[in-house]
Amino acid sequence: MNIGLVIGIVAVVLVLGFVLTRKEQDEPSAAPTPEPQPEPAATQSEKPTLVMSPDEAQQAANESMASTEPTVTPEEQTETPAPSEAEAEVETAAEPDAEATAEPAAEEPQSVAVDAEDPSEAETQLAPVEGLNTLDNPEGGNAVLCLLDVNGPDLSVPNRSTLSAAQQIAQARSAELHVCCLGADTSSASQAAVEGVSAVHSITHAHLGDGVAESFFAAAMTALGSVAADVIVGPSSSAGKGYLPRLAEQLGCGMVTEILSVESGDTFTRALWAGSVIATVQGTGRLVVSVRATGFEPAVTQAAEPQEIPFEAPVTKTRFVGRETTESARPDLSEASVVVSGGRGTKGDFAPIEQLADALGAAMGASRAACDAGWVPNDLQVGQTGKVVAPSLYIAAGLSGAIQHIAGMKGSKTIVAINKDEEAPIFGVADYGLVADLFEVCPELADKVGEQGLKPTA
Ligand SMILES: Cc1cc2nc3c(=O)[nH]c(=O)nc-3n(C[C@H](O)[C@H](O)[C@H](O)COP(=O)(O)OP(=O)(O)OC[C@H]3O[C@@H](n4cnc5c(N)ncnc54)[C@H](O)[C@@H]3O)c2cc1C
């Protein structure tokens, strides 16, 4: 493939309607320190060479996946040794849906004023709220409660994907769907309705901005005091990973984690072994379900009039002390439509990756090898133990395509691989492959993107 064709691909993908969001923030001074690492033997061609046609690449990817992605029934799973929990403890994401823009807030939910600085003033109160409690059946009622951890006026892509999953579960069970937004700023609850929703609730408290699992757990129990739900659904976010298992334990019910699809009202699929195996899991009775957002299209949301549920934050055994945040002018890796990732092939020089990412208005990602070497921050890591991303376009330059990396990006709609080694496994999952030196090709691509006016407008 010549570079013109790659430019064409990028142009078509962009013209097809990416909405690329850029944060209007200062760019960090992330100057990686080059740290040479042993490089696998590779043959460098002077000109970029076509590795395989898109059809061939797709066929290779299909064959590769077909040989490694059996669907496992519960019966089959009992015969299979359980995988290590080293798998898939990652953030989830999916690409933003331009059409899923929610309507403006109709009515802001009211906050319950409790002093965030002095939790000793508040008493643990997990009892159902008087007048709102409908949880007279300890096994729950015929309802699905979707818990979202929110922060600010916009409903994030992972939250909207979780709404999609909850909507599917409610439809499959012919159950009512209730949504409850938990956070210090739950103003996004006013856009958290989806088709078929019975009610949108919010629990607003300063402690829910701290990420302390005990606070979220208490808020979730309070929400359950208002909604008699037999399925509780939440995103597999940092907060969700902390409090949803507590909820399942407290309710004495089963939990299915990081679902990828809804097969029926009680049966779901989830990934095992870095996505090499897809298991089908069935729950019985009351259930807690966490959602891997890349498995679901973000829901098209509607305006809502959320009902605030009174909540008193408990005195928690862990207390929020502070946080450090990474500022970047680039889009958030978890939500970007375009991601350009670099690996050990950069030899620590990420300038060509940054140049191409900036030309495309893309987020930057990296392999674990690049992060472990200290060339880029760890929060850029894509993969099994990094972030799971599913952008419309994923460009992988100078990374081999280890299974642990592929686990974090194979949901991308179009994958472009740039590698000197035509035998690199990344070409097995790539839609388009370029056998080339990234130091030549990435700047050239960036220039062409700029020349052809493909720079995103939003
Ligand atoms: C439990 C566990 C979890 C893991 N989790 C993750 C994870 O989340 N994410 C992850 O990425 N890895 C993860 N790994 C590590 C993973 O197995 C690989 O070691 C890692 O992904 C390799 O990174 P790499 O592709 O950058 O490096 P390499 O495998 O060394 O590949 C470098 C590639 O760059 C190419 N190259 C060299 N020079 C150039 C050039 N000038 N131009 C173009 N191409 C060039 C080479 O041909 C080679 O293919 C995990 C491993 C374990 C055991």
The ligand as an ORCA input file, in Angstrom:
! r2SCAN-3c Opt
* xyz 0 1
  C      -0.161     -9.870     32.432
  C       0.298     -8.990     31.306
  C      -0.454     -7.876     30.977
  C      -0.041     -7.061     29.938
  N      -0.808     -5.965     29.622
  C      -0.464     -5.216     28.563
  C      -1.271     -4.112     28.164
  O      -2.285     -3.768     28.781
  N      -0.903     -3.405     27.073
  C       0.215     -3.729     26.339
  O       0.487     -3.033     25.350
  N       0.995     -4.747     26.713
  C       0.703     -5.489     27.805
  N       1.518     -6.503     28.175
  C       2.847     -6.628     27.506
  C       2.775     -7.327     26.182
  O       2.849     -8.722     26.377
  C       3.951     -6.894     25.280
  O       5.164     -7.150     25.946
  C       3.921     -5.422     24.894
  O       2.652     -5.074     24.424
  C       4.965     -5.176     23.797
  O       5.001     -3.818     23.492
  P       5.439     -3.325     22.068
  O       4.548     -3.921     21.035
  O       5.561     -1.847     22.115
  O       6.932     -3.884     21.937
  P       7.526     -5.013     21.013
  O       6.752     -6.273     21.177
  O       8.977     -5.038     21.299
  O       7.269     -4.503     19.548
  C       7.933     -3.420     18.960
  C       7.554     -3.415     17.486
  O       8.060     -2.218     16.902
  C       8.475     -2.540     15.572
  N       9.435     -1.509     15.162
  C      10.694     -1.307     15.625
  N      11.215     -0.193     15.063
  C      10.278      0.303     14.244
  C      10.220      1.444     13.395
  N      11.242      2.294     13.296
  N       9.106      1.646     12.666
  C       8.060      0.787     12.751
  N       8.062     -0.306     13.541
  C       9.145     -0.528     14.288
  C       9.075     -3.923     15.671
  O       9.043     -4.579     14.427
  C       8.124     -4.579     16.702
  O       7.053     -5.263     16.065
  C       1.133     -7.341     29.205
  C       1.877     -8.486     29.545
  C       1.468     -9.288     30.574
  C       2.275    -10.492     30.904
*
